[in-house]
Amino acid sequence: MNNATAHPSSPATSSDDTRGIVEAFLDARRSGRSLPGFPGTIPADLEAAYAVQDQAIAQWPDAVVGWKVGYIAPEKRDASGDDRLLGPVFRTRLQQANTATAFEVFDGGFGAIEAEYVLRLEADAPADKIEWTPEEAVALPATLFIGLEVASSPLATINQLGPRVVVSDFGNNNGLVVGGEIADWTTLDEATLTAESWIDDTRVGTGGATTLPGGLRAAYAFALARSARRGRPLKAGDLIATGNATGIHDILPGQRARVVFAGYGEIVLTARAAAPHSEEHAA
């Protein structure tokens, strides 16, 4: 997969209200350690949380190559009306399934796997288009792959504290593993795309592309619209992990993850404790 098209993050302005949150999460991620609690006052809404995320992206020494989409339960939504959220996927945390053997989770923090259907854009999205329907989204060329998201944060309670906290720490993402292609996906009935997840020898979840409301097309449309509204219109080569296909499954260092996509292959990897992050920028 070619990610040479990855574009630099847009600039973000720091503030006294958010600087401490950004610095605490980035320091914990750099050192591979956990945090005892949220480092400050939780942002008031999703817009404020994205401001935190933008500042963190600007300071993180890596290139954004894509975005994970996370679903927001109705009772946890705010006045924005967003039913999903975004978090960055960084170049050094992107792995190909045929060469990967392990992934990192924060020991003492939050660690989980998610079976994912991953889109790769084959054309730039119009920079001035900030609203997308699922039908419009699917008309923008993209290739579909099977994948596994590494959902991990230094903060163990990140999901319990809600979407504003999730957004504040890179969308609770610590990597993406991309496997084989699902050809001609726009012609398929998404109900036929099924998956199951295993931790060690226990099956922990089943589902597929329609597990989340609206399926792949709704996730695609949201990623295009929210990215444009943030001033980060998606471009050819960008990846979109469309949302958990079988649930969110906790995993600890040393455990083995296996996600199986019926008819399209599987991804098998072992979790290990996060190590200190190199300061070298992945250009």
Secondary structure, 3 states (H helix, E strand, C coil): CCCCCCCCCCCCCCCHHHHHHHHHHHHHHHHCCCECCCCCCCCCCHHHHHHHHHHHHHHCCCCEEEEEEEECCHHHCCCCCCCEEEEEEEHHHEEECCCCCEEEECCCCEEEEEEEEEEEECCCCCCCCCCCCHHHHHCCCEEEEEEEEEEEECECCHHHHCHHHHHHCHHHEEEEEEEEEECCHHHCCHHHCEEEEEECCEEEEEEECCCCCCHHHHHHHHHHHHHHHCCCCCCCCCEEECCCCCCCEECCCCCEEEEEECCCEEEEEEEEECCCCCCCCCC
